């Protein structure tokens, strides 16, 4: 029930606009992944979930109605992302209900599909997007599925930034080996959790979701 935004659409919206649409709509990109994943690389301009709730929500909320916070800026739209869109879809629903973001929140198809987008590597056409196969990625629900086409030689892959150095990187945390197989390995290098870390991260996420559901249910009458 959360609208899915493809990576192609995101790049198109933000290219040459500094994250703003011509109709004054502003977009905040939220990376809901764990710190370990974000430390490898992030989509440029994104912030963490904690930053959004602590800084953006804390500073821009206008009022509360029935325990629901309303963002003061009516033109502010939120886009969440993770590896392939599942975790970010869960968080998008929580944020929508918790902060009254109905009609103002989207779920990106994920950082893995993002690696298959490409930009024209030309100064006169910088930022212009070329869709793979001249169409959007195939998206089912909150996840994107292969196959993907590899960008041609005259096209540049999308940018990813290392939060540690602030510089571009070709490393992408894909959570698990299954999703690493879907990465555009012509340009990017996958990083995955070890088997032990994978189990710990999965259990941790399940606990977080359960705790949030229990916490929010206490407000339901």
Secondary structure as GFF3:
##gff-version 3
##sequence-region A 1 221
A	DSSP	beta_strand	4	5	.	.	.	ID=ss1
A	DSSP	alpha_helix	7	14	.	.	.	ID=ss2
A	DSSP	beta_strand	26	31	.	.	.	ID=ss3
A	DSSP	alpha_helix	35	38	.	.	.	ID=ss4
A	DSSP	beta_strand	42	43	.	.	.	ID=ss5
A	DSSP	beta_strand	47	48	.	.	.	ID=ss6
A	DSSP	alpha_helix	49	51	.	.	.	ID=ss7
A	DSSP	pi_helix	52	56	.	.	.	ID=ss8
A	DSSP	alpha_helix	57	60	.	.	.	ID=ss9
A	DSSP	beta_strand	61	65	.	.	.	ID=ss10
A	DSSP	beta_strand	68	71	.	.	.	ID=ss11
A	DSSP	beta_strand	76	81	.	.	.	ID=ss12
A	DSSP	alpha_helix	86	99	.	.	.	ID=ss13
A	DSSP	beta_strand	105	108	.	.	.	ID=ss14
A	DSSP	alpha_helix	111	114	.	.	.	ID=ss15
A	DSSP	beta_strand	118	120	.	.	.	ID=ss16
A	DSSP	three_ten_helix	123	125	.	.	.	ID=ss17
A	DSSP	beta_strand	129	130	.	.	.	ID=ss18
A	DSSP	three_ten_helix	132	134	.	.	.	ID=ss19
A	DSSP	beta_strand	139	140	.	.	.	ID=ss20
A	DSSP	beta_strand	143	144	.	.	.	ID=ss21
A	DSSP	beta_strand	155	157	.	.	.	ID=ss22
A	DSSP	beta_strand	160	161	.	.	.	ID=ss23
A	DSSP	beta_strand	171	173	.	.	.	ID=ss24
A	DSSP	alpha_helix	177	180	.	.	.	ID=ss25
A	DSSP	beta_strand	189	191	.	.	.	ID=ss26
A	DSSP	alpha_helix	195	217	.	.	.	ID=ss27
###
